[in-house]
Amino acid sequence: PHTVGRIFTGAEVPAGADAVVMQEDSEATDDGVLLQQAPRAGQNIRPRGQDIRKGQTVLAQGTRLRAQELGLLASVGVDKVRVYRPLRVAILATGDELVEPGDSLGPGQIYNSNRYTLIGLLQGLGLDILDLGVVPDELEATEAALIKAAAEADVVLSSGGVSVGEEDHVRVLLERMGELRFWRLAIKPGKPFTCGQILGTPFAGLPGNPAAVFVTFLVLCRPWLLKMQGASAQRPDLLRVVAGFSLDRAGVRQQYLRARLVATDSGPVAEIYPNQSSGILYSASWGNGMVVIPPGVTVSEGDTVDFLLYEQMLY
């Protein structure tokens, strides 16, 4: 009692001591140590078990290992854990009009943006990618590409070829070579989205329009792929924010409006991109999330709406 001992950060507390005073809150004198204020029991001491208690589950099965989970495992001395291997996902884009960036565009041609959008999204999930490039709008070429994809990958994703055009062969081949579980959803954008299996391999057919590819991947493919990897279902949190826009006409489909949150003195306000066409990919880059509007709902400026942040869905 009535004594002090000098220790350094991270040291064990000496026997008999029950408080630590920081050096900058004390002053050494000829007679001992002068404290600026009386210490309280437990001050500046980290007790054993303050982070992880005996019997506590550190990480549950199905947890995705991010940087913080890796550090947490190391903090309790775990050097190995059993994990799922990354899924191998085959991607292909259909369309005679598609040209790779760097090449010159001819009449009626567009650059193949969907390939790079999907690669970036899949890399964000840490998945392996089998890139099959562009497949011409020919039945035989599409069939050959799907056979290769089904044989070499765990999952197949395509963009385009799932609508009702005469050269949309993906859905037809899915019915012939596998199983069409559903086709068309009441969402906007993304109505032609298709799901099933091709020669026993899970398959998702995304629309061809660039913004629809981005939206349907985040809303539908991301949780599906995570679940196949053994991850617990992870739904992003819906934020309730003020609408800085109006929608006078109610839609018959659930709408995912590309939007951004803007900070104001009264709190965040959601603005939507003026052109919500499924071909406008700039709308996704312009914003930082999506406003979700259920079917049959109109919006007046100042109403409260649901908002999905991209940052919750891009990894």
DAJOMO-V15647 format. One record per backbone hydrogen bond with DSSP energy under -0.5 kcal/mol. NH is the residue of the N-H (numbers start at 1). CO is the residue of the C=O. E is the energy in kcal/mol with one decimal. If there is no record, write none. Layout:
# DAJOMO-V15647
nh=NH co=CO e=E
nh=NH co=CO e=E
This chain:
# DAJOMO-V15647
nh=7 co=5 e=-0.5
nh=11 co=8 e=-2.4
nh=17 co=14 e=-2.1
nh=20 co=43 e=-2.1
nh=25 co=22 e=-1.9
nh=26 co=23 e=-1.7
nh=27 co=34 e=-2.0
nh=29 co=32 e=-3.1
nh=32 co=29 e=-0.9
nh=34 co=27 e=-3.4
nh=35 co=33 e=-0.6
nh=36 co=25 e=-1.8
nh=42 co=18 e=-4.1
nh=43 co=40 e=-1.9
nh=45 co=42 e=-1.6
nh=47 co=45 e=-0.8
nh=50 co=47 e=-1.6
nh=56 co=53 e=-2.3
nh=58 co=56 e=-0.6
nh=63 co=60 e=-1.6
nh=66 co=64 e=-1.1
nh=70 co=66 e=-2.2
nh=71 co=67 e=-2.2
nh=72 co=68 e=-2.0
nh=73 co=69 e=-2.4
nh=74 co=70 e=-2.1
nh=75 co=71 e=-1.9
nh=76 co=72 e=-0.9
nh=76 co=73 e=-0.9
nh=77 co=74 e=-1.7
nh=78 co=73 e=-2.4
nh=79 co=77 e=-0.6
nh=83 co=81 e=-0.5
nh=89 co=87 e=-0.7
nh=89 co=128 e=-3.0
nh=90 co=88 e=-0.6
nh=90 co=155 e=-2.9
nh=91 co=130 e=-2.5
nh=92 co=157 e=-1.5
nh=93 co=133 e=-2.4
nh=94 co=159 e=-2.3
nh=95 co=135 e=-2.1
nh=98 co=95 e=-1.3
nh=99 co=110 e=-2.2
nh=103 co=100 e=-2.0
nh=109 co=106 e=-1.9
nh=110 co=97 e=-2.7
nh=112 co=99 e=-2.6
nh=113 co=111 e=-1.8
nh=116 co=112 e=-0.6
nh=117 co=113 e=-2.2
nh=118 co=114 e=-2.7
nh=119 co=115 e=-2.1
nh=120 co=116 e=-2.1
nh=121 co=117 e=-2.3
nh=122 co=118 e=-2.7
nh=123 co=119 e=-2.5
nh=124 co=120 e=-1.8
nh=125 co=121 e=-0.8
nh=125 co=122 e=-0.7
nh=126 co=123 e=-1.4
nh=127 co=122 e=-2.1
nh=128 co=87 e=-2.3
nh=130 co=89 e=-2.6
nh=131 co=129 e=-0.7
nh=132 co=91 e=-2.6
nh=132 co=130 e=-0.8
nh=135 co=93 e=-3.4
nh=138 co=136 e=-2.5
nh=142 co=138 e=-2.5
nh=143 co=139 e=-2.5
nh=144 co=140 e=-2.4
nh=145 co=141 e=-2.1
nh=146 co=142 e=-2.3
nh=147 co=143 e=-2.3
nh=148 co=144 e=-2.2
nh=149 co=145 e=-2.5
nh=150 co=146 e=-2.6
nh=151 co=147 e=-1.8
nh=152 co=148 e=-1.8
nh=153 co=149 e=-1.6
nh=154 co=88 e=-2.5
nh=155 co=88 e=-1.6
nh=156 co=202 e=-2.2
nh=157 co=90 e=-3.2
nh=158 co=204 e=-1.9
nh=159 co=92 e=-1.8
nh=160 co=206 e=-2.2
nh=168 co=165 e=-1.5
nh=169 co=167 e=-1.2
nh=170 co=161 e=-0.8
nh=171 co=161 e=-1.3
nh=173 co=169 e=-2.5
nh=174 co=170 e=-2.3
nh=175 co=171 e=-1.8
nh=176 co=172 e=-1.6
nh=177 co=173 e=-3.3
nh=178 co=174 e=-1.5
nh=179 co=197 e=-2.6
nh=181 co=179 e=-0.8
nh=181 co=195 e=-1.8
nh=182 co=195 e=-1.8
nh=184 co=193 e=-2.1
nh=185 co=191 e=-1.9
nh=187 co=185 e=-1.9
nh=188 co=254 e=-2.5
nh=193 co=190 e=-2.0
nh=194 co=205 e=-2.4
nh=195 co=182 e=-2.4
nh=196 co=203 e=-2.3
nh=197 co=179 e=-2.0
nh=198 co=201 e=-2.8
nh=199 co=177 e=-1.4
nh=199 co=197 e=-0.5
nh=201 co=198 e=-1.7
nh=202 co=154 e=-0.6
nh=203 co=196 e=-2.8
nh=204 co=156 e=-2.3
nh=205 co=194 e=-3.0
nh=206 co=158 e=-3.2
nh=206 co=204 e=-0.7
nh=211 co=278 e=-1.7
nh=212 co=278 e=-1.1
nh=213 co=209 e=-2.0
nh=214 co=210 e=-2.0
nh=215 co=211 e=-2.3
nh=216 co=212 e=-2.6
nh=217 co=213 e=-1.9
nh=218 co=214 e=-1.8
nh=219 co=215 e=-2.7
nh=220 co=216 e=-2.3
nh=221 co=216 e=-1.7
nh=222 co=217 e=-3.2
nh=224 co=220 e=-1.2
nh=225 co=221 e=-3.1
nh=226 co=222 e=-2.4
nh=227 co=223 e=-2.1
nh=228 co=224 e=-2.0
nh=229 co=225 e=-1.1
nh=230 co=227 e=-1.7
nh=231 co=226 e=-2.3
nh=232 co=62 e=-2.3
nh=235 co=233 e=-0.6
nh=239 co=237 e=-0.6
nh=239 co=307 e=-2.9
nh=241 co=239 e=-0.7
nh=241 co=305 e=-2.5
nh=242 co=268 e=-1.2
nh=243 co=303 e=-3.2
nh=244 co=270 e=-2.9
nh=247 co=299 e=-3.1
nh=251 co=297 e=-0.5
nh=254 co=186 e=-2.7
nh=255 co=293 e=-2.9
nh=256 co=188 e=-2.7
nh=257 co=255 e=-0.6
nh=257 co=291 e=-2.7
nh=258 co=256 e=-0.5
nh=259 co=289 e=-2.9
nh=260 co=271 e=-2.5
nh=262 co=269 e=-2.9
nh=264 co=267 e=-0.5
nh=267 co=264 e=-1.4
nh=269 co=262 e=-2.4
nh=270 co=242 e=-3.0
nh=271 co=260 e=-2.8
nh=271 co=269 e=-0.5
nh=273 co=258 e=-2.4
nh=276 co=274 e=-0.7
nh=280 co=277 e=-1.9
nh=281 co=279 e=-1.2
nh=283 co=280 e=-0.7
nh=284 co=281 e=-1.4
nh=285 co=281 e=-1.2
nh=286 co=282 e=-2.6
nh=287 co=283 e=-1.1
nh=288 co=259 e=-1.4
nh=289 co=259 e=-1.6
nh=290 co=308 e=-2.3
nh=291 co=257 e=-2.7
nh=292 co=306 e=-1.9
nh=293 co=255 e=-2.5
nh=293 co=291 e=-0.6
nh=294 co=292 e=-0.5
nh=296 co=251 e=-3.3
nh=297 co=294 e=-1.2
nh=299 co=247 e=-2.0
nh=302 co=243 e=-2.5
nh=303 co=300 e=-2.6
nh=305 co=241 e=-3.0
nh=306 co=292 e=-0.7
nh=307 co=239 e=-2.1
nh=308 co=290 e=-3.1
nh=309 co=307 e=-0.5
nh=310 co=288 e=-2.2
nh=312 co=309 e=-1.2
nh=313 co=310 e=-2.8
nh=314 co=310 e=-0.8
